[in-house]
């Protein structure tokens, strides 16, 4: 039986990298990439469909190609990537609803892999030291990407109830970092003067981009239904991470941090959202033992190593 | 120079003799500073920074332990060398100095220099600076997952089940144990099959004798209590200096939990019984230590 994998969000970094990895894998016969804009780098093995997952065209694509595995990488993290918060929310939430509706109608779909985020756990002082998958958030995210992701996960749960025959894997990733990827975190740690909240030192956890993609690939090739936390082992304190960048740290009280963040957001430097500020204040750490046991694989890069590989890129670009 | 038999040869103290020691110590210190500035140190998943804790935080409170309160610690043989245990102690003294002193006791006096990982309140982790320092010192939020995680990792976990009722009680009620919460600590010990070590601390009650509690101010500031002591707020910042009472910390005989069945933690009656047993042991030890104490300031 030929294996046909559909990947959403291929024109962005992670989606594109994943499509490339899947194209190179002999176990997969066809890779269909979907996005609103064409990818910047052409992939010879991938069939690109320029479609907006916000409209029902996606159902036709799924049915016509006989797709068996859908990988949803299309949840956008920052408004800047989408061109505004309203568009971002529409792509994230309405897009996911459309995609899931199409999957439900397509009998050939056997597996769904969703890239989610650890930010669905929120961040706050009442959090346990480490989150396991079954824990409920104690400070549920109320805005932005994190809120979108919780809603997306909700729709995915609804879908798996309606199509119990489909193996649904939800991967909750810690913040991606690495030599190639650009995220709010990489921008934050590239600021010459890094603002932090006075009196708090967040515990941070990262996942190296290669490790993250490896987990998605393994979820596509094998069936691991369930929800999994994925993060590099160990943690870095925010203060420690900033020391490792060698940049200046600027601490300010909490009530000044948000206005400051907003003003540099306006300057187009970085997207600062309430959720990110909470994350940078209280941090968040995942218990990844379930993924390690189920996948039989652990990330190659620990959190400090993943951070080091991000720093190495910066040094190369300076040189 | 002819050495006299039976005596060490007397030599003048040369700079060369002193220098290597001083130099190594200076170099070690310099290496430490550089490591800290470069962020080149490891913290555990809970944010515990052993290097910072042992060299900076504990160094700051050690004089209090040694010279100010002259703490006498006993029963250290009841603390396991490498495995996990749950230290349960009485809580007193307005600010939780007793918890800090117990931490020093286990680090400095235990042959295996054990780190005490305490379970703190929500309020602690909400407060700026305090929450940050608590994390770096290895403490975490009092909740089941964290307690069980630390205990199954073989750590010594410290709980003060009286909580704010203990440290915020008036001086007249000194050494009378308050209510012991819901016994969550017993459930954590049962689930991880770790022994409970009832611990009694004498001396902390007299550090800040609380005469009154101004609830109106406490409510305004969002604090559990606002203490009036003979020196605070009368003497202003000077009132923050604790009275130099003489302290005793006794780690009692462990109460084993590994002989209970698997689902023992789901038996509320057993939890209540064990909680009472721990409470009773601590109370008895407190009375015994108080009888032996020559005077408050020893």
Contacts between the chains, C-beta under 8 A, distances in Angstrom:
chain1	res1	chain2	res2	distance
A	125	B	122	6.3
A	125	B	125	4.2
A	125	B	126	4.3
A	125	B	131	6.5
A	125	B	141	7.7
A	126	B	122	5.4
A	126	B	125	7.4
A	126	B	141	6.8
A	127	B	141	7.4
A	128	B	141	6.6
A	128	B	143	5.3
A	128	B	145	4.4
A	128	B	146	5.4
A	129	B	45	6.8
A	129	B	46	4.6
A	129	B	47	7.8
A	129	B	140	4.9
A	129	B	141	7.0
A	129	B	145	7.4
A	129	B	146	4.7
A	129	B	149	6.7
A	130	B	45	6.1
A	130	B	46	7.8
A	130	B	145	7.3
A	130	B	146	7.9
A	130	B	149	6.7
A	132	B	145	7.2
A	135	B	145	7.3
A	197	B	128	7.8
A	198	B	128	6.3
A	199	B	127	7.7
A	199	B	128	2.5
A	199	B	129	4.3
A	199	B	131	7.7
A	199	B	132	6.0
A	200	B	128	6.0
A	200	B	131	6.8
A	200	B	132	5.7
A	201	B	47	7.6
A	201	B	132	4.6
A	201	B	135	7.0
A	201	B	136	7.4
A	203	B	43	7.9
A	203	B	45	7.9
A	203	B	46	7.7
A	203	B	47	4.7
A	203	B	135	7.3
A	234	B	42	7.5
A	234	B	45	7.0
A	235	B	43	6.4
A	235	B	44	7.8
A	235	B	45	5.7
A	235	B	47	6.9
A	236	B	39	7.9
A	236	B	43	7.7
A	237	B	43	5.8
A	237	B	47	6.3
A	237	B	49	7.3
A	237	B	136	7.9
A	239	B	39	7.5
A	240	B	39	4.2
A	240	B	41	7.2
A	240	B	43	7.0
A	241	B	39	6.8
A	242	B	39	7.3
A	243	B	36	7.8
A	243	B	37	6.3
A	243	B	38	6.0
A	243	B	39	3.1
A	244	B	38	6.9
A	244	B	39	4.1
A	244	B	40	7.6
A	254	B	128	7.5
A	283	B	47	7.9
A	285	B	45	5.8
A	285	B	46	7.9
A	304	B	42	7.9
